[in-house]
């Protein structure tokens, strides 16, 4: 412990929190810059906005992992509307897409009005998948919610080239992987799913390719 009362981990967490707040302000500034219809202007601006959002979410994940190292991992589960969750995620996706992608919502007819989950953690996992789709999709992204045999199934689907084979193989085997990034987002999403437990069942992350990438959180 230093004389200031902070150990190194506390100082690093405080620094990450400050950087996250600064990036949030930068993201708000980028949102206020209008697109002008010129690809030379709009495409770098959109890329900068997506990168800012992605890094901000990564810092949120880092802070959550820091807190988890200070005590046992336990989600803050409460009752939430999956209808509202998907609608809010779609609104964020459309704001980031700025008309470059069609963002569809697909809700099962028998989707329950209420589900029990840690909304903040699930939102982080889903937004990571949405940002990945915004980076690789051609034109279409779909957000889906379904109820199957007592499971809440949340899906992000796009029309990209899909996940590389080594990513599918590694995640199916429960192993981390590395590509041009760290694979942190998918590993974090899998941990979030597994932390959701109910009646002896644990959640799971499922990845597949079906005319594009399919990211699926299955929560008990």
N, C-alpha and C positions, 0 to 999 in steps of 0.2 A: 504494500500500500504506500503511495507517495504521500508527501507532506500535505498535499492539497486534499487528501481524502479519496482520491481516485486511484484505482489500480489500472494497469495497462488496458485491460479489457473494458473497464468503465469508460476510459478516455476514448478508446476506439469506437465504442458504441455511441458516445456523445458526438464524435466527429461524423460518423455515418448518419446520425439523425440530422445534424446540421446540413450535411451535403444533400440529404433527401429533401429538406425544406427548400434549399436553394434551387434544386432541380425542379421542384414544384413551381416555384416562381418563374423559372425559365420556361417551363411548359406553358404556363399561363400567358407569358409574353408571346411565345410562338403561336398560340391559338389566336391571338389578336391580329396576326399578320394575314391579310386576305390573300387568297389565290387569285392570280390575274389571267389564267388561261395560257400562260407561256410555260411549256415544259421545262425550259432552262431555269425558270424561277420556282415553279410549283413542285417539281420532283425533289430537288434538294431540301426544300422547306418541309415537305411531307416526310421525307426520310429523317430529318432532324427531329420532328415532332414524335415520330415513332420511337426513335432511339432514346429520346428524353423520357418518354413514358416507360420504356423497357428498363432503363437504368434505374429509374425511380422505384419500380416494382422490385428489382433485384435488391435494392437497398432495404426495402421493407422486409424482404425475405431474410436478409442478413440480420436485421434487428430482431426478427422473430426467433431466428436460430440462436442468437445471443441470449435472449430471454430464456429459451428452452434449456440452455446450458446452465442456467442459474437454478433450475428446478425441474421437476418431472414434466414431460410433455403431456399436455392435456388440452383438448379443444374446448372452446367455450360454446357448447351446444345449446341452442334455443330453437324456438318455433319460428319459422320464416315461410313466406310464400314463395314457392319456386317460380310461380308466374311473374311475380315482381322482380325476382332475382334475374331471370332471363331477360325481361324487358329492360332492366337497368344496364345489364351487360351489353345488350344490343344497342342501346343509346350511346354507350361509351365507344363501342366499335364503330358506329356510324360517324361519330364525331371525329375519331381518328382517321377513318377511311376517306372522309371528305369527298364522297361521291365516286371514288375510284373503284369501289366494290359494292355489290348488292349484298346486304346483310339481311338474311331471312330468319324468322322465328318459327319454329315448329314445336307445338305443344301437343302432347297426347290428350285425347278426349277424357281419359280417366285419370289425368294428373291430379293428385290431391291438392287441396287448397293450402295445406300446411305440411312442411317437412321439418325434421329436426337435424340441424347442422351448425357448424361454426361458419357463419356467413362471411366473415372477413377472410378466413383462410381459403374457403372455397372460391370466393371472388378472386383472390390472388392467383389461385391455380388456373381458373378459367381465363383470366385476363392474360396470363402468360401464353396460353394456347391461342387466344385471339390475336395477340401480337405476332405470334409465329405465323398464323394464317395471313395476316396483313402483309407480312414480309414475303410470303411465297405463293399466295393464291393468284390465280389469273384474274378472276372477276367475281367469284361468288364465295360467300361464307354463310354457313347456316348454324344457328344455335338451337339446340333441341333439348327438350326435357320430357322424360317418360317415367312411368312407374312399372316395374316388372318384378313380380313375385316378391313384393315387399322391399324392393330396392328402388331408390331414386337414382335415375341415370341421367347425367348431364353431359351433353355432347357438343363439341365444336367440330364442324365438318367443312372442308374447303375443296376447291378444284385445282389444287397444286399438283406437283409431280408425286406427292406423297412422301412418307418417311423413308429414308434410306434403309436398306435391309439390315445393316449392322445396328441401327437404333432399335428396330423392332426386335431383333434377336437379343440384344442386351437387356432391354426392358422386360421382355418375356421371361428371361432367366433371372430377373431381379438383380442385375448387375449394373453399376454405373458405366457410363461411356463418355468418351471425349471426341469431339469433332473440331470444327473451327471455334466452337465455344466450349463451355465446360459441361454442358448437359445438366446444369444446376436446376433449370426450370422444371424439367420432367422429373428429376429426382425429388424435388420439393413437392411437386404435385402428387407423386406416389406416396410420400410421407403423409401429406395432408389426408389423402384418402384412407390410408391405413390407420390413422389416429381416430377415425370415426368408427365406433364400435357399437353394436346393439345386439343383444341376445346371442352372444357368442360369435357374431359375424363381424368381420372387419372389411372396410371399404377397399377398393382396388382401383388402380389406373390401368386402362386398356388402350392400346394403340393399334391402329389398323390402317390399311390402304384400301379404299373403295372409291374409285374415280377421284382420288385425292386423299389427303390426310384426314384421319378420324381420331380425335382425342376424346376419350370417354372416362368420366368419373362415375364410379358405381358406389353409392353410399347406402349403408344399411338403415 
